[in-house]
């Protein structure tokens, strides 16, 4: 089990990437699906195309802690979950602290055991993104939510559950998925307004529908759920990870390479596709394979993050690394997470010239990046520094590597297969 400083990535830049990369299953679909599989009181759920990432391992530890039986067949990227007997409502702190998605287990605990106890909630340090709207939503459906601040514990118990009209202040994908899961087994009709539009949310709805849930309006921002009395275990193949695809497309763009991404879909990239095309990246979709190349010099860009189908906040950091190589000034505005500019100081250590004014970053390019030791403050910063390392002079060392492993499976192997000089090493 890798934690903390034990892993680092060592990257030597200057090689264009060429060849074929396989895009992993979507992190933001698999985590809610593991939570949803716990709603099934009979049978065994089979999930395919599961990304082998740290967040999935944490989720499975958590599922086992509450009594689910789990088999993870890694070579087949297949997960088998038997949740017929859940035994404990407690999501223990030592796992929950390292896994922000632990709140996705609450609907199953409420419906199956009548209560959920979340100890020390944790995950990425991304500023003010809190979980209030999950708890407010559970409360609107009839749960009782109380916080024991002394012990850093949140207690949620089932009162009299009934369908309700819910409104999300921001269209969060975990919030949307979680409230759909909670509503699926709640008697009556629940309406969720300002729901997230992400493809991953549609994949989760598709999965729940196969399990027997009655959900309509996915992708419209206005979702209606008719409660049913039980859900059954099914088999499902997880969609590809569009953030993983975006990062690999940007790696091709940064190095001036030409790669084929197996399982990537251009329409999932949303605005990121248009921004990369404006920068000079060429895309060709051939069935389920996306061909990416860049031959001309990179052009500067203006980008503003916003909820799907807008420019994904998870691709903002890699875009910033790419903008360092473009000829001219790029402007990037982060309107979703306030902790997202941790990358700026690290890129500047590598010779970039980036200024920050409140929620806007100005990237002055093109700069020749130089390899050095840099800090992965979170998952997206980490993978963006690996990206910068692919084009920097000399050697870049990115640590802690654990954070990169939270979201990208076998990153070093997949980049090496494209000709990159990268190693993942234990310290």
NUDREN-523945 format. One line per 4 residues: number of its first residue (from 1); for each residue x, y, z of C-alpha. Coordinates in pm, 1 decimal, decimal comma, always signed. Layout:
NUM	X:Y:Z | ...
This chain:
1	+0,0:+0,0:+0,0 | +165,7:+324,4:-110,5 | +133,3:+636,0:+99,8 | +297,8:+974,3:+137,9
5	+649,2:+1024,5:+11,9 | +718,4:+664,1:-82,9 | +684,8:+704,5:-458,5 | +829,5:+957,9:-699,6
9	+833,9:+1006,0:-1075,2 | +1160,7:+1080,3:-1252,5 | +1120,8:+1226,6:-1602,6 | +1386,7:+1320,3:-1858,7
13	+1251,8:+1546,0:-2129,1 | +1302,0:+1596,4:-2499,6 | +1148,4:+1293,0:-2665,1 | +844,5:+1327,9:-2894,1
17	+579,4:+1068,5:-2808,5 | +473,8:+815,2:-3067,1 | +259,7:+503,6:-3067,7 | -54,4:+376,7:-2896,9
21	-186,6:+439,3:-2546,3 | -483,5:+271,2:-2378,9 | -717,0:+506,3:-2194,5 | -821,2:+380,0:-1850,9
25	-1176,9:+346,2:-1722,5 | -1324,2:+664,0:-1573,6 | -1224,8:+738,7:-1213,5 | -1530,8:+962,7:-1172,4
29	-1764,3:+683,7:-1285,3 | -1613,0:+386,1:-1101,9 | -1615,3:+543,7:-752,4 | -1991,6:+621,0:-746,3
33	-2055,5:+278,8:-906,8 | -1874,6:+104,9:-620,4 | -2103,3:+302,4:-387,4 | -2408,7:+212,0:-597,8
37	-2318,6:-159,0:-603,6 | -2360,9:-159,7:-223,7 | -2731,0:-74,8:-271,5 | -2790,2:-425,2:-413,9
41	-2907,5:-660,7:-139,9 | -2879,4:-971,2:-360,0 | -2633,2:-1104,1:-615,6 | -2282,9:-998,8:-716,7
45	-2199,0:-686,2:-916,0 | -1938,2:-719,9:-1191,4 | -1762,8:-401,8:-1305,5 | -1530,9:-412,3:-1606,4
49	-1267,9:-167,2:-1738,6 | -1189,5:-63,2:-1380,2 | -892,1:+179,2:-1357,4 | -620,1:+39,9:-1129,3
53	-570,4:+355,7:-927,2 | -522,8:+432,5:-558,5 | -870,9:+583,7:-516,8 | -1025,7:+253,2:-629,6
57	-812,7:+60,5:-376,9 | -922,3:+299,0:-98,5 | -1288,9:+262,1:-202,9 | -1257,7:-117,7:-189,2
61	-1094,6:-104,8:+156,1 | -1388,3:+105,7:+266,6 | -1641,4:-136,2:+110,1 | -1474,2:-423,3:+296,9
65	-1473,8:-225,8:+622,2 | -1854,5:-207,5:+610,0 | -1891,6:-578,0:+529,3 | -1896,0:-611,1:+148,3
69	-1702,3:-897,4:-10,1 | -1471,5:-772,9:-284,7 | -1259,4:-944,8:-548,5 | -1038,7:-720,1:-763,3
73	-898,1:-910,4:-1060,6 | -636,4:-658,4:-1169,1 | -502,7:-824,1:-1488,5 | -864,3:-837,3:-1615,5
77	-940,4:-492,0:-1469,9 | -1256,5:-649,3:-1327,8 | -1421,1:-599,9:-992,8 | -1670,0:-840,1:-831,3
81	-1865,8:-701,1:-534,9 | -2100,8:-899,8:-312,0 | -2285,8:-658,2:-84,1 | -2557,5:-900,0:+27,7
85	-2450,2:-861,9:+391,6 | -2334,8:-522,7:+514,2 | -2222,5:-534,1:+876,5 | -2109,4:-188,0:+994,8
89	-2235,5:+166,3:+935,6 | -1897,2:+318,8:+1023,7 | -1670,9:+460,8:+751,4 | -1342,7:+449,7:+947,4
93	-1123,9:+761,3:+961,4 | -798,7:+595,2:+854,9 | -952,1:+513,2:+514,5 | -1209,4:+794,1:+483,5
97	-943,3:+1061,2:+547,4 | -746,1:+949,6:+242,7 | -1049,4:+913,5:+17,2 | -1281,0:+1205,4:-57,7
101	-1534,0:+974,2:-222,8 | -1627,2:+811,2:+108,0 | -1948,8:+1018,6:+112,6 | -2062,3:+806,7:-188,8
105	-2112,5:+513,9:+52,0 | -2372,0:+697,0:+260,7 | -2684,5:+612,9:+50,3 | -2614,6:+237,9:+74,2
109	-2555,5:+254,7:+450,1 | -2873,0:+460,0:+504,4 | -3092,6:+224,9:+302,6 | -2933,3:-101,5:+410,5
113	-2836,3:-38,6:+775,0 | -3044,2:+268,1:+867,3 | -2747,4:+489,5:+951,5 | -2403,5:+606,3:+840,8
117	-2115,1:+730,7:+1053,4 | -1837,2:+919,4:+871,2 | -1517,0:+966,2:+1066,7 | -1262,4:+1238,7:+965,9
121	-1366,4:+1326,4:+606,7 | -1066,4:+1366,4:+370,5 | -913,8:+1368,4:+19,3 | -748,4:+1635,6:-200,7
125	-687,4:+1977,0:-38,7 | -888,0:+2184,1:-282,9 | -992,6:+2484,9:-80,3 | -1358,3:+2544,0:-8,2
129	-1512,1:+2252,9:-193,9 | -1716,3:+2109,8:+91,7 | -1972,3:+1838,1:+123,1 | -2259,0:+2037,6:+274,3
133	-2491,8:+1993,6:-22,2 | -2468,1:+1612,4:+7,9 | -2580,8:+1631,1:+370,0 | -2848,0:+1893,8:+298,5
137	-2980,9:+1665,9:+23,0 | -2990,5:+1361,8:+253,3 | -3173,3:+1576,2:+510,5 | -3431,5:+1690,5:+251,5
141	-3505,4:+1323,5:+176,5 | -3584,1:+1271,4:+546,2 | -3250,2:+1173,1:+704,3 | -3123,5:+1328,4:+1024,3
145	-2772,2:+1467,9:+998,8 | -2567,6:+1569,0:+1301,8 | -2203,0:+1658,7:+1348,8 | -1994,2:+1560,4:+1650,5
149	-1720,8:+1821,8:+1613,8 | -1526,5:+1701,1:+1913,8 | -1463,7:+1360,7:+1754,4 | -1472,6:+1487,0:+1393,2
153	-1762,0:+1252,8:+1312,0 | -2078,5:+1302,6:+1106,9 | -2380,6:+1088,8:+1198,0 | -2662,5:+1037,0:+948,4
157	-2968,7:+835,0:+1039,8 | -3280,7:+742,9:+848,9 | -3583,8:+928,7:+973,1 | -3891,9:+892,7:+755,3
161	-3758,4:+886,3:+401,1 | -3973,9:+1040,6:+129,8 | -3908,1:+1180,6:-217,8 | -3838,6:+1554,6:-230,4
165	-3751,5:+1843,8:-460,1 | -3376,7:+1908,4:-443,9 | -3174,1:+2193,9:-589,0 | -2794,1:+2189,3:-623,6
169	-2623,0:+2528,5:-586,9 | -2345,1:+2403,4:-812,1 | -2392,4:+2111,9:-1052,7 | -2144,4:+1884,7:-874,3
173	-2109,9:+1538,4:-1027,0 | -2057,6:+1359,0:-693,1 | -2348,0:+1554,2:-543,1 | -2574,0:+1461,9:-835,4
177	-2472,1:+1093,1:-830,2 | -2504,1:+1066,7:-454,3 | -2851,4:+1216,8:-440,5 | -2967,9:+997,9:-731,5
181	-2842,8:+691,9:-536,7 | -3016,8:+808,5:-219,9 | -3339,8:+879,4:-413,3 | -3336,1:+546,0:-599,9
185	-3462,2:+352,5:-293,9 | -3655,5:+639,6:-132,0 | -4035,6:+606,0:-160,4 | -4201,7:+862,1:-388,0
189	-4068,5:+1100,3:-651,3 | -3747,1:+1299,9:-614,2 | -3657,1:+1584,3:-849,0 | -3296,9:+1710,3:-867,5
193	-3259,0:+2052,0:-1029,8 | -2930,5:+2196,7:-1162,5 | -2793,0:+1842,9:-1184,3 | -2447,9:+1777,7:-1336,5
197	-2430,3:+1698,8:-1709,5 | -2101,4:+1501,1:-1714,9 | -2081,9:+1184,6:-1924,6 | -1979,6:+998,7:-1604,5
201	-2311,8:+1093,2:-1442,9 | -2492,9:+941,8:-1743,5 | -2283,3:+625,2:-1706,1 | -2380,5:+598,6:-1338,6
205	-2749,3:+654,7:-1427,6 | -2719,8:+383,4:-1692,8 | -2571,6:+144,7:-1430,9 | -2842,4:+222,6:-1172,4
209	-3114,8:+185,0:-1438,0 | -2986,7:-164,1:-1516,7 | -3001,8:-239,6:-1143,4 | -3372,7:-149,7:-1154,2
213	-3375,6:+220,1:-1061,4 | -3627,0:+449,4:-1236,1 | -3443,6:+763,3:-1342,9 | -3528,6:+1009,2:-1619,0
217	-3379,5:+1334,7:-1744,4 | -3008,7:+1242,6:-1732,8 | -2807,0:+1501,6:-1925,5 | -3079,3:+1768,3:-1906,1
221	-2991,4:+1919,1:-1567,3 | -3338,0:+1823,1:-1436,6 | -3345,4:+1463,5:-1310,1 | -3651,7:+1277,2:-1181,8
225	-3617,4:+960,2:-973,1 | -3912,3:+734,4:-887,3 | -3823,5:+530,8:-577,3 | -3823,4:+149,8:-608,9
229	-3818,9:-108,5:-330,0 | -3498,3:-290,9:-425,2 | -3203,7:-292,2:-666,2 | -3029,1:-601,0:-804,6
233	-2666,8:-666,4:-890,3 | -2571,1:-637,2:-1260,7 | -2267,9:-638,6:-1490,4 | -2139,5:-312,2:-1638,6
237	-1840,9:-185,7:-1839,4 | -1712,9:+153,1:-1720,4 | -1675,3:+432,6:-1976,5 | -1326,4:+564,8:-2063,0
241	-1171,3:+841,4:-1851,4 | -1187,2:+1170,0:-2041,7 | -938,8:+1341,7:-1807,5 | -687,1:+1060,9:-1869,6
245	-753,9:+1101,2:-2244,0 | -707,4:+1480,5:-2218,0 | -375,0:+1441,7:-2034,8 | -241,8:+1199,8:-2299,0
249	-361,0:+1428,8:-2579,6 | -173,3:+1715,5:-2411,4 | +137,1:+1497,5:-2374,0 | +131,7:+1445,5:-2752,6
253	+78,5:+1820,4:-2799,8 | +359,6:+1916,9:-2560,7 | +620,6:+1689,5:-2715,2 | +514,5:+1743,0:-3076,1
257	+431,2:+1375,6:-3111,6 | +167,6:+1165,7:-3278,8 | -27,0:+909,9:-3077,2 | -338,8:+692,8:-3097,4
261	-559,8:+681,2:-2788,0 | -759,7:+360,1:-2768,0 | -1099,7:+415,7:-2604,6 | -1088,8:+797,5:-2613,1
265	-1391,1:+988,2:-2743,8 | -1355,2:+1340,5:-2875,4 | -1707,9:+1443,4:-2773,6 | -1627,2:+1363,1:-2406,4
269	-1354,8:+1628,8:-2400,7 | -1610,4:+1910,9:-2423,4 | -1448,7:+2253,6:-2466,0 | -1099,0:+2107,1:-2406,8
273	-1113,8:+1974,1:-2762,8 | -1171,1:+2321,4:-2910,7 | -904,0:+2480,3:-2691,8 | -646,1:+2221,6:-2798,6
277	-744,2:+2264,8:-3164,7 | -701,8:+2643,4:-3127,2 | -351,3:+2574,2:-2992,8 | -266,1:+2371,3:-3303,9
281	-345,5:+2013,9:-3199,6 | -500,7:+1793,5:-3469,2 | -759,0:+1527,3:-3377,7 | -898,3:+1247,5:-3594,0
285	-1156,6:+1009,9:-3447,8 | -1149,2:+663,4:-3603,9 | -1420,3:+459,6:-3431,6 | -1313,0:+413,2:-3069,1
289	-956,4:+530,8:-3140,8 | -860,1:+897,7:-3122,9 | -556,4:+1002,6:-3324,4 | -372,0:+1308,4:-3185,4
293	-79,4:+1499,0:-3335,1 | +86,6:+1837,5:-3335,6 | +320,1:+1956,3:-3609,0 | +300,7:+2337,3:-3603,3
297	+420,7:+2557,6:-3311,8 | +173,4:+2586,3:-3023,0 | -43,3:+2899,8:-3014,5 | -150,2:+3074,6:-2691,0
301	-494,8:+3025,4:-2544,3 | -771,9:+3181,6:-2332,1 | -962,0:+2935,8:-2116,0 | -1218,2:+2961,4:-1836,0
305	-1311,6:+2651,8:-1636,3 | -1678,7:+2578,2:-1591,0 | -1901,4:+2274,4:-1537,9 | -1942,2:+2021,7:-1820,7
309	-1963,3:+2066,0:-2116,0 | -1737,1:+2364,3:-2040,8 | -1361,1:+2345,2:-1996,4 | -1295,3:+2081,9:-1727,1
313	-1128,9:+2212,3:-1412,7 | -938,3:+1880,7:-1394,5 | -768,0:+1968,9:-1725,7 | -683,5:+2325,9:-1623,6
317	-348,4:+2232,8:-1465,5 | -219,9:+2029,7:-1762,9 | -338,4:+2308,4:-1996,3 | -130,1:+2557,3:-1796,2
321	+178,4:+2336,6:-1837,0 | +110,2:+2318,6:-2212,1 | +56,8:+2697,0:-2236,0 | +416,8:+2750,6:-2111,8
325	+529,2:+2620,4:-2453,4 | +295,6:+2838,5:-2662,8 | +419,9:+3151,4:-2841,3 | +261,1:+3443,3:-2653,2
329	+45,2:+3516,3:-2349,3 | -220,9:+3268,4:-2239,8 | -496,5:+3357,5:-1993,2 | -648,3:+3086,1:-1774,6
333	-931,5:+3157,2:-1532,9 | -1027,4:+2908,5:-1262,8 | -1389,3:+2955,8:-1158,0 | -1450,9:+2627,2:-979,2
337	-1182,6:+2537,1:-722,0 | -987,1:+2800,3:-537,3 | -693,0:+2572,0:-454,8 | -612,6:+2497,3:-818,2
341	-315,5:+2731,5:-876,7 | -72,2:+2534,0:-658,1 | +93,3:+2440,2:-988,1 | +211,4:+2795,5:-1064,7
345	+503,5:+2805,3:-818,4 | +620,1:+2461,0:-926,7 | +619,4:+2548,9:-1299,9 | +796,6:+2876,7:-1220,6
349	+1069,1:+2672,2:-1042,3 | +1115,1:+2497,6:-1379,0 | +1166,4:+2830,0:-1558,9 | +809,2:+2916,2:-1656,0
353	+684,8:+3272,8:-1627,8 | +332,6:+3267,7:-1483,2 | +159,4:+3543,8:-1285,2 | -158,7:+3501,6:-1082,4
357	-418,9:+3772,7:-1026,6 | -690,0:+3631,6:-799,0 | -864,9:+3362,1:-1008,1 | -670,6:+3433,9:-1328,9
361	-328,9:+3308,8:-1436,1 | -127,6:+3474,4:-1712,6 | +123,0:+3241,6:-1876,5 | +404,1:+3406,8:-2072,9
365	+537,9:+3175,4:-2344,0 | +727,0:+3022,0:-2497,0 | +967,8:+2934,6:-2216,0 | +1222,2:+2653,4:-2217,9
369	+1147,6:+2453,0:-1903,9 | +1436,1:+2309,4:-1699,5 | +1415,1:+1991,2:-1494,4 | +1431,2:+2019,9:-1114,5
373	+1267,6:+1875,8:-800,7 | +900,8:+1973,7:-780,1 | +610,1:+1901,2:-546,0 | +282,9:+1735,1:-645,8
377	+43,4:+1924,4:-417,2 | -252,1:+1725,8:-551,6 | -334,9:+1475,9:-825,0 | -376,8:+1726,4:-1111,2
381	-68,1:+1929,5:-1017,0 | +131,3:+1605,3:-1007,8 | +33,2:+1482,5:-1352,2 | +88,0:+1833,2:-1497,7
385	+443,7:+1838,0:-1361,8 | +505,3:+1499,7:-1525,4 | +377,6:+1659,7:-1848,4 | +615,7:+1955,7:-1803,7
389	+897,8:+1710,1:-1737,3 | +839,5:+1545,8:-2077,3 | +956,2:+1866,7:-2247,9 | +1199,4:+2008,3:-1988,9
393	+1578,2:+2006,7:-2031,4 | +1737,1:+1752,6:-1800,9 | +1562,7:+1564,5:-1523,3 | +1242,3:+1647,2:-1336,6
397	+1158,5:+1467,9:-1011,7 | +790,9:+1477,8:-904,8 | +693,4:+1372,4:-551,1 | +483,2:+1252,4:-376,6
401	+396,6:+1017,7:-663,4 | +113,2:+867,6:-457,8 | -107,2:+1162,7:-554,6 | -53,4:+1097,6:-927,5
405	-140,0:+731,2:-871,6 | -471,9:+841,8:-718,4 | -601,1:+923,3:-1066,1 | -384,8:+768,0:-1338,4
409	-316,2:+395,2:-1369,4 | +28,4:+274,7:-1480,7 | +121,1:+623,6:-1597,1 | +496,5:+557,9:-1628,7
413	+444,0:+234,7:-1823,1 | +195,9:+392,6:-2062,4 | +418,7:+696,0:-2129,0 | +729,7:+475,8:-2164,1
417	+548,4:+269,7:-2427,0 | +515,7:+595,6:-2625,9 | +889,8:+659,9:-2601,5 | +899,8:+884,7:-2294,1
421	+1196,6:+858,2:-2056,1 | +1007,5:+817,9:-1727,2 | +1040,3:+594,3:-1423,5 | +826,0:+551,1:-1115,5
425	+1040,7:+462,7:-821,1 | +1000,3:+376,2:-455,4 | +1203,1:+602,4:-229,5
